[in-house]
Amino acid sequence: MSMLYASDKALSAVSSQGHFFNAHETLTQKLGLAGSSYELVASIPAVLDYLGPDSWSAISSHEELLQKTLLEYLVQKPGVKVIGEESSDVNVRVSTVSFVVEGRNSRDVVESVEEKTGGEIGIRWGGFYSERLREEVLGLSKDGVVRVSMVHYNTGKLCPRYDSSLCRRR
């Protein structure tokens, strides 16, 4: 959900993005391309259920366990450098883990993991729109880092001891 405000001056400068035959006096009329996406509107109750008051605690616990499993593995591997905090505490870091492997190309690491897992893990390589950080702070080539998203919508295949409805594939 989002909201957009435009002053009268900005509103007068905005051209309509919708059909020429529709009204285009208000910001909604100018920026709205047509009607609502029925699929997205129909999903709102499910999204509200998903993000209900009890969900955040379960999501947070799940993400912490997923990243703990990965971080414990990575920090004990010779030649692997975790970028940022090595703690899995969700109060200290988000559940996206970046690392480099000494002597290995990040792209090759990702492709190797994808080949072995059938592409079922959220893993990518690169600079992720942080080019100054990658080059100037971390001193890495354009190959960048390996990044693994250990967030709640992953299947938990890296964490077999965890069993939750949050783990199932969507």
CYANA upper distance limits for C-alpha pairs under 8 A (distance plus 0.5 A):
  6 ALA  CA     10 ALA  CA      6.11
  6 ALA  CA     11 LEU  CA      6.22
  6 ALA  CA     27 LEU  CA      7.73
  7 SER  CA     11 LEU  CA      6.49
  8 ASP  CA     12 SER  CA      6.72
  9 LYS  CA     13 ALA  CA      7.07
 10 ALA  CA     14 VAL  CA      6.91
 11 LEU  CA     26 THR  CA      8.03
 11 LEU  CA     27 LEU  CA      6.85
 14 VAL  CA     30 LYS  CA      7.72
 15 SER  CA     30 LYS  CA      6.94
 16 SER  CA     20 PHE  CA      8.25
 16 SER  CA     24 HIS  CA      6.49
 16 SER  CA     29 GLN  CA      7.75
 16 SER  CA     30 LYS  CA      4.50
 16 SER  CA     31 LEU  CA      6.66
 17 GLN  CA     30 LYS  CA      6.17
 17 GLN  CA     31 LEU  CA      5.87
 17 GLN  CA     32 GLY  CA      7.38
 17 GLN  CA     33 LEU  CA      6.51
 18 GLY  CA     22 ASN  CA      7.59
 18 GLY  CA     29 GLN  CA      7.89
 18 GLY  CA     30 LYS  CA      6.88
 18 GLY  CA     31 LEU  CA      7.22
 18 GLY  CA     32 GLY  CA      6.63
 18 GLY  CA     33 LEU  CA      4.77
 18 GLY  CA     34 ALA  CA      6.87
 19 HIS  CA     33 LEU  CA      7.55
 19 HIS  CA     34 ALA  CA      8.00
 22 ASN  CA     29 GLN  CA      8.20
 23 ALA  CA     29 GLN  CA      6.78
 23 ALA  CA     30 LYS  CA      8.44
 24 HIS  CA     29 GLN  CA      5.35
 24 HIS  CA     30 LYS  CA      5.44
 25 GLU  CA     29 GLN  CA      6.93
 25 GLU  CA     30 LYS  CA      7.33
 26 THR  CA     30 LYS  CA      6.66
 27 LEU  CA     31 LEU  CA      6.51
 27 LEU  CA     32 GLY  CA      8.49
 28 THR  CA     32 GLY  CA      5.86
 29 GLN  CA     33 LEU  CA      8.37
 36 SER  CA     40 LEU  CA      8.32
 36 SER  CA     41 VAL  CA      7.54
 37 SER  CA     41 VAL  CA      6.72
 38 TYR  CA     42 ALA  CA      6.49
 39 GLU  CA     43 SER  CA      6.83
 40 LEU  CA     44 ILE  CA      7.25
 43 SER  CA     47 VAL  CA      6.69
 44 ILE  CA     48 LEU  CA      6.66
 45 PRO  CA     49 ASP  CA      6.73
 46 ALA  CA     50 TYR  CA      6.54
 47 VAL  CA     51 LEU  CA      6.60
 48 LEU  CA     52 GLY  CA      6.34
 50 TYR  CA     55 SER  CA      7.09
 51 LEU  CA     55 SER  CA      6.16
 51 LEU  CA     56 TRP  CA      7.50
 52 GLY  CA     56 TRP  CA      8.06
 54 ASP  CA     58 ALA  CA      7.51
 55 SER  CA     59 ILE  CA      6.50
 56 TRP  CA     60 SER  CA      6.39
 57 SER  CA     61 SER  CA      6.64
 58 ALA  CA     62 HIS  CA      6.59
 58 ALA  CA    166 LEU  CA      8.49
 59 ILE  CA     63 GLU  CA      6.63
 59 ILE  CA    152 HIS  CA      6.20
 59 ILE  CA    166 LEU  CA      7.81
 60 SER  CA     64 GLU  CA      6.61
 60 SER  CA     90 VAL  CA      7.38
 60 SER  CA    152 HIS  CA      8.25
 61 SER  CA     65 LEU  CA      6.77
 62 HIS  CA     66 LEU  CA      6.73
 62 HIS  CA    151 VAL  CA      8.38
 62 HIS  CA    152 HIS  CA      6.60
 62 HIS  CA    166 LEU  CA      8.27
 63 GLU  CA     67 GLN  CA      6.62
 63 GLU  CA     90 VAL  CA      8.20
 63 GLU  CA     95 SER  CA      6.57
 63 GLU  CA    150 MET  CA      6.61
 63 GLU  CA    151 VAL  CA      5.67
 63 GLU  CA    152 HIS  CA      5.89
 64 GLU  CA     68 LYS  CA      6.40
 64 GLU  CA     88 SER  CA      6.27
 64 GLU  CA     89 ASP  CA      6.76
 64 GLU  CA     90 VAL  CA      6.31
 64 GLU  CA     95 SER  CA      7.52
 65 LEU  CA     69 THR  CA      6.74
 65 LEU  CA     88 SER  CA      8.17
 65 LEU  CA    159 CYS  CA      8.09
 65 LEU  CA    162 TYR  CA      8.46
 66 LEU  CA     70 LEU  CA      7.07
 66 LEU  CA    150 MET  CA      6.23
 66 LEU  CA    151 VAL  CA      7.98
 66 LEU  CA    156 GLY  CA      7.30
 66 LEU  CA    158 LEU  CA      7.61
 66 LEU  CA    159 CYS  CA      6.48
 67 GLN  CA     71 LEU  CA      6.36
 67 GLN  CA     88 SER  CA      6.31
 67 GLN  CA     95 SER  CA      6.59
 67 GLN  CA     96 THR  CA      8.24
 67 GLN  CA     97 VAL  CA      7.85
 67 GLN  CA    150 MET  CA      6.02
 68 LYS  CA     72 GLU  CA      6.40
 68 LYS  CA     87 SER  CA      8.07
 68 LYS  CA     88 SER  CA      5.38
 69 THR  CA     73 TYR  CA      6.91
 69 THR  CA    158 LEU  CA      7.81
 69 THR  CA    159 CYS  CA      7.00
 70 LEU  CA     74 LEU  CA      6.66
 70 LEU  CA    158 LEU  CA      8.00
 71 LEU  CA     75 VAL  CA      6.49
 71 LEU  CA     82 VAL  CA      8.49
 71 LEU  CA     86 GLU  CA      7.00
 71 LEU  CA     87 SER  CA      8.08
 71 LEU  CA     88 SER  CA      7.49
 71 LEU  CA     97 VAL  CA      8.36
 72 GLU  CA     76 GLN  CA      7.10
 73 TYR  CA     77 LYS  CA      7.16
 74 LEU  CA     80 VAL  CA      6.85
 74 LEU  CA     81 LYS  CA      8.26
 74 LEU  CA     82 VAL  CA      7.70
 75 VAL  CA     80 VAL  CA      7.32
 75 VAL  CA     81 LYS  CA      7.76
 75 VAL  CA     82 VAL  CA      7.52
 75 VAL  CA     86 GLU  CA      8.00
 79 GLY  CA    101 VAL  CA      6.19
 79 GLY  CA    102 GLU  CA      5.43
 79 GLY  CA    103 GLY  CA      8.47
 80 VAL  CA     99 PHE  CA      7.37
 80 VAL  CA    100 VAL  CA      6.34
 80 VAL  CA    101 VAL  CA      5.05
 80 VAL  CA    102 GLU  CA      6.71
 81 LYS  CA     99 PHE  CA      5.98
 81 LYS  CA    100 VAL  CA      5.90
 81 LYS  CA    101 VAL  CA      6.93
 81 LYS  CA    102 GLU  CA      8.24
 82 VAL  CA     86 GLU  CA      7.17
 82 VAL  CA     97 VAL  CA      8.00
 82 VAL  CA     98 SER  CA      6.58
 82 VAL  CA     99 PHE  CA      4.77
 82 VAL  CA    100 VAL  CA      7.19
 83 ILE  CA     97 VAL  CA      8.03
 83 ILE  CA     98 SER  CA      5.91
 83 ILE  CA     99 PHE  CA      5.71
 83 ILE  CA    100 VAL  CA      8.15
 84 GLY  CA     98 SER  CA      8.25
 85 GLU  CA     92 VAL  CA      8.00
 85 GLU  CA     93 ARG  CA      7.19
 87 SER  CA     92 VAL  CA      7.62
 87 SER  CA     93 ARG  CA      7.91
 88 SER  CA     92 VAL  CA      8.00
 88 SER  CA     93 ARG  CA      7.43
 88 SER  CA     95 SER  CA      8.40
 89 ASP  CA     93 ARG  CA      6.97
 90 VAL  CA     94 VAL  CA      6.53
 90 VAL  CA     95 SER  CA      7.63
 95 SER  CA    149 SER  CA      6.90
 95 SER  CA    150 MET  CA      5.68
 95 SER  CA    151 VAL  CA      6.08
 96 THR  CA    147 ARG  CA      7.30
 96 THR  CA    148 VAL  CA      6.21
 96 THR  CA    149 SER  CA      4.99
 96 THR  CA    150 MET  CA      6.09
 96 THR  CA    151 VAL  CA      7.54
 97 VAL  CA    147 ARG  CA      6.08
 97 VAL  CA    148 VAL  CA      5.70
 97 VAL  CA    149 SER  CA      6.96
 97 VAL  CA    150 MET  CA      7.66
 98 SER  CA    145 VAL  CA      6.57
 98 SER  CA    146 VAL  CA      5.97
 98 SER  CA    147 ARG  CA      4.79
 98 SER  CA    148 VAL  CA      6.88
 99 PHE  CA    145 VAL  CA      6.05
 99 PHE  CA    146 VAL  CA      5.82
 99 PHE  CA    147 ARG  CA      7.08
100 VAL  CA    104 ARG  CA      8.38
100 VAL  CA    106 SER  CA      7.10
100 VAL  CA    144 GLY  CA      8.34
100 VAL  CA    145 VAL  CA      5.80
100 VAL  CA    146 VAL  CA      6.52
101 VAL  CA    105 ASN  CA      7.99
101 VAL  CA    106 SER  CA      7.69
104 ARG  CA    108 ASP  CA      7.61
104 ARG  CA    109 VAL  CA      7.48
105 ASN  CA    109 VAL  CA      6.92
105 ASN  CA    143 ASP  CA      7.31
106 SER  CA    110 VAL  CA      6.80
106 SER  CA    125 TRP  CA      6.26
106 SER  CA    126 GLY  CA      7.90
106 SER  CA    143 ASP  CA      6.49
106 SER  CA    144 GLY  CA      7.08
106 SER  CA    145 VAL  CA      6.22
106 SER  CA    146 VAL  CA      5.91
107 ARG  CA    111 GLU  CA      6.65
107 ARG  CA    124 ARG  CA      8.23
107 ARG  CA    125 TRP  CA      6.01
107 ARG  CA    126 GLY  CA      8.05
107 ARG  CA    143 ASP  CA      7.14
107 ARG  CA    146 VAL  CA      7.96
108 ASP  CA    112 SER  CA      6.50
109 VAL  CA    113 VAL  CA      6.77
109 VAL  CA    146 VAL  CA      7.89
110 VAL  CA    114 GLU  CA      6.58
110 VAL  CA    123 ILE  CA      6.91
110 VAL  CA    124 ARG  CA      6.56
110 VAL  CA    125 TRP  CA      6.97
110 VAL  CA    146 VAL  CA      7.19
111 GLU  CA    115 GLU  CA      6.55
112 SER  CA    116 LYS  CA      6.83
113 VAL  CA    117 THR  CA      6.56
113 VAL  CA    119 GLY  CA      8.23
114 GLU  CA    118 GLY  CA      6.00
114 GLU  CA    119 GLY  CA      4.93
114 GLU  CA    120 GLU  CA      7.82
114 GLU  CA    121 ILE  CA      7.80
114 GLU  CA    123 ILE  CA      8.27
115 GLU  CA    119 GLY  CA      7.19
117 THR  CA    121 ILE  CA      7.58
120 GLU  CA    155 THR  CA      8.38
121 ILE  CA    148 VAL  CA      8.20
121 ILE  CA    149 SER  CA      8.40
121 ILE  CA    154 ASN  CA      7.45
121 ILE  CA    155 THR  CA      8.38
122 GLY  CA    148 VAL  CA      6.23
122 GLY  CA    149 SER  CA      5.77
122 GLY  CA    150 MET  CA      7.99
122 GLY  CA    154 ASN  CA      7.76
123 ILE  CA    146 VAL  CA      7.59
123 ILE  CA    147 ARG  CA      6.12
123 ILE  CA    148 VAL  CA      4.92
123 ILE  CA    149 SER  CA      6.89
124 ARG  CA    146 VAL  CA      6.38
124 ARG  CA    147 ARG  CA      5.80
124 ARG  CA    148 VAL  CA      7.10
125 TRP  CA    143 ASP  CA      7.48
125 TRP  CA    144 GLY  CA      6.99
125 TRP  CA    145 VAL  CA      5.99
125 TRP  CA    146 VAL  CA      5.00
125 TRP  CA    147 ARG  CA      6.40
126 GLY  CA    142 LYS  CA      7.15
126 GLY  CA    143 ASP  CA      5.68
126 GLY  CA    144 GLY  CA      4.83
126 GLY  CA    145 VAL  CA      5.97
126 GLY  CA    146 VAL  CA      7.37
127 GLY  CA    131 GLU  CA      6.28
127 GLY  CA    134 ARG  CA      6.45
127 GLY  CA    142 LYS  CA      7.21
127 GLY  CA    143 ASP  CA      7.64
127 GLY  CA    144 GLY  CA      5.41
127 GLY  CA    145 VAL  CA      7.10
130 SER  CA    134 ARG  CA      6.56
131 GLU  CA    135 GLU  CA      6.49
132 ARG  CA    136 GLU  CA      5.74
132 ARG  CA    137 VAL  CA      7.44
133 LEU  CA    137 VAL  CA      5.39
133 LEU  CA    138 LEU  CA      6.63
134 ARG  CA    138 LEU  CA      5.65
134 ARG  CA    139 GLY  CA      6.67
134 ARG  CA    140 LEU  CA      5.95
134 ARG  CA    141 SER  CA      7.92
134 ARG  CA    142 LYS  CA      8.26
134 ARG  CA    144 GLY  CA      6.81
135 GLU  CA    139 GLY  CA      5.09
135 GLU  CA    140 LEU  CA      5.67
135 GLU  CA    141 SER  CA      7.04
135 GLU  CA    142 LYS  CA      8.22
140 LEU  CA    144 GLY  CA      6.16
140 LEU  CA    145 VAL  CA      8.46
149 SER  CA    154 ASN  CA      8.39
150 MET  CA    154 ASN  CA      7.16
152 HIS  CA    166 LEU  CA      7.02
152 HIS  CA    167 CYS  CA      7.38
153 TYR  CA    166 LEU  CA      7.29
153 TYR  CA    167 CYS  CA      6.97
153 TYR  CA    168 ARG  CA      8.28
153 TYR  CA    169 ARG  CA      7.81
153 TYR  CA    170 ARG  CA      8.14
154 ASN  CA    167 CYS  CA      6.79
154 ASN  CA    168 ARG  CA      8.29
154 ASN  CA    169 ARG  CA      7.64
155 THR  CA    167 CYS  CA      5.18
155 THR  CA    168 ARG  CA      5.98
155 THR  CA    169 ARG  CA      6.04
156 GLY  CA    160 PRO  CA      6.98
156 GLY  CA    162 TYR  CA      7.63
156 GLY  CA    167 CYS  CA      6.05
156 GLY  CA    168 ARG  CA      8.41
163 ASP  CA    167 CYS  CA      7.45
164 SER  CA    168 ARG  CA      7.90
